[in-house]
Amino acid sequence: MTSPSGFNYDSFFSAHAPVSNRGGNRNARYDFAVAYPDPETLPLDGLVDALKTALDREGRDLAYYPVPAGLPSLRQLVADKLQRDRNMTVNVDDIVLTSGSGEGISMIIQALTDPGDVVLTEEFVYLGTLRQIRLFGGDVRGVRCDDQGIIPESLEEIIRAAEGEGKRVKYLYTIPAFQNPMGWTMSLERRRRVLDICRERGVPILEDDCYVDLRFEGEDVTSFHSMDDNGQVLYVGSFSKIVAPGMRLGYMVAPQEVRQRAMSFKGGGGVNQFAALAVEEYLRNNMYDHINEQNDALRAKRDAMLASLGENFGDAAKWVKPEGGLYVWLEMPEGTDLASLQEQSFEEGVGYYNGAMFSPEGRGANCARLCYGHPSPQTNYDGVAELARIFERHGVL
Ligand SMILES: Cc1ncc(COP(=O)(O)O)c(C=O)c1O
């Protein structure tokens, strides 16, 4: 059979190439499903000015391919930032720029995962990572969490269970700050316990810190990476959250032997130098002012969502109050089916993703992730009230 393009590719596809089901984005009237940032605080003018300055200075270098690890001055900025903000002492050469942190995560997953490997994540996890680990055959298992983060006893139990099956755990992927999708930040105590367990059992940690700068309340908690003196923590960060996802810039920090393997999965000759020049020049002069401005806006958005949850859901649901990031995790009573209602709710004007989508085991249909970063505070407030009306109409509230 020929395809619409005239040639039948069916027998040519690699066994590793499933059909991507990423469609175009649809937007509900109140869209809490996808985690976009605040469009109003994107630093467009600042980026244009920065780009002009950087191109005047070193634009002719665009005639060359970038060095594979990416623009050295931006890697230096990352090294300085990690030292200042995350207590991490890393060298410029330990850092590789990537096309968003998503690419770094994918490169590390490919470097570490063989089909059948047991890989641990939090019990609900960022969809991009879940898909990538599965794409490369990983057997993903979710570790139980509460509002302090990973529950150490659950981590020990799940490692023991894998060992009981004659398997070792290949790595633990964690999003300790403003977790996607659950919103909590892992406490220092929990980080210590998790690191101790992983050290004892020889399990590397992939720390995804992409939201850490979006703190608008409370105290910073130091990174896993800073507490590790054993080279056991791999780290990724992103400029998507403090500049814009459309820049497609992030970074990984890893020991040389891991970088070398991971780099073999990087296609396309380094990251976009044009974007890297603009981001480096912009952030060198404006980083913390911009982050503060952005976080003030996010706080107002979160507050509006929480106020509306309190008024419209009251005791009928639970939610974690995030101290930063983009997510509120709504938990309805056990047995509530928000998975079946998801499409209907979207049609009726409110988009959300139900918990089962984020769970390696498909659990959590009684939960929903609500992203508050993109809509205005008023829209967050009104949208949650509308969500409550939809839930009432369909008998789940
Ligand atoms: C936890 C987490 N990690 C990584 C990413 C990838 O982001 P980017 O590739 O834009 O840096 C996302 C995107 O939403 C995310 O939520």
The ligand as an ORCA input file, in Angstrom:
! r2SCAN-3c Opt
* xyz 0 1
  C      10.372     18.657     35.119
  C      10.703     19.107     33.747
  N      11.913     18.851     33.264
  C      12.272     19.246     32.022
  C      11.382     19.918     31.211
  C      11.844     20.283     29.828
  O      11.914     21.640     29.661
  P      12.922     22.327     28.633
  O      13.369     21.270     27.666
  O      12.111     23.382     27.976
  O      14.045     22.845     29.442
  C      10.104     20.216     31.686
  C       9.144     20.929     30.831
  O       8.054     21.257     31.193
  C       9.758     19.787     32.984
  O       8.552     20.030     33.503
*
